[in-house]
Amino acid sequence: MTTFIEAPRFPDDISYGSRGGPGWATTVIETDSGSEVRNQRWSYPRHEYDVAFGINTLARLEALLKYFHVVAGMAIGFRYKDWMDYKSCDRADTPAATDCAIGTGTGALTTFQLVKVYTQGAYTRSRRILKPVAGTVLIAVDGAEKSAGTHYNVDPSDGRIVFTTGNIPTAGQAVTAGFEFDVPVRFAVDRLSINLNDYNSGAAQVPLIELKSGDS
């Protein structure tokens, strides 16, 4: 059984007007004195979206209905473009091969996982990127950009970079990346509730939720 489709991506014109973002799972225990103990339960956030806000024409509503049928509600995952956060750099910038550190060479390590690094002052947090957009990934080793297909290959289905024989980063070399990416999601409902306001427009309640791997 198919559990994820790589293409087509969820309609961009609907996702552009949608709402959503990252969420964390934190357990907060309050003592009798009022002080708190906070336990971060997840290593990575889980994103949720409501695409109802992007459905403002009958054509988009029909596109949503077709997509919902194809993925069978919650059964099959798919790619979603989060227009607020879809690059290795800031939204207004162009991705560069030196945007994000994804690892350090050992001379034997051939595979590196794409991550996006978020920085505020001296603090950073990494987010694993599982669905890079094909053709957008740029890789550099110690600042020198490498060639896709010659020095490395990209698996767009899981965000892994695999260096080819003879091009494996040596010990201590910094491996960096730039890219665009999608979020792997599924519908959070199995029933699509549609309201036709008139002959030319309609509305629906349609939440999406990010698919997370077992160790995230």
WOVENPE-V16340 format. One line per field, one symbol per residue. phi: phi as a letter, one per 40 degrees, with the letter a starting at -180 (. if undefined). psi: psi as a letter, one per 20 degrees, with the letter a starting at -180 (. if undefined). burial: + if it has 24 or more other ideal C-beta (glycine too) atoms within 12 Angstrom, else -. A space follows every 10 residues. Layout:
# WOVENPE-V16340
phi->???
psi->???
burial->???
This chain:
# WOVENPE-V16340
phi->.cbabcaccd dcccccccbi icbbbbcbbb cccgcbbbbc cbcbcbcbbb cdccbbbccc cccccccccc cfgccbcacb ccccabbcbc dccbdbcbcb cbibcbgbcb bbccbbbbbb gcbbabbcbb bccdgbcbbb bfgccbbcgb cabbcccagc bbccdgbcdc dgccbbabab abbcbaccbb bccbbccacb aaaabbcbbc cbccbb
psi->ppipphqqqp phhghhjrqa aqqroppppp rhiirqppoo hqhqrpqqqo jhijnjqhgh ghggggghgg jlcihprrqp ooihnjriaq hirppqijgp pjrpqiihph pqppqppppo cjpqpqppoi mqppiipppq okioprpphg hrqpoiijkp poqrpijppr pippprqqrq qrpprrqjqi poopoohaii raqqonqqqq pqrhk.
burial->----+---++ +--++--+-+ ---------- ---------- ---+++++++ ++-++----+ +-+++-++-- +----+++++ +++-+++++- ----+-++++ +++-+----- +++++++--- ------++++ +++--+++++ +----+-+-- ++-+-+--++ +++---+++- --+-++++++ ++++++++-- -+-------- -+++-+++++ ++----
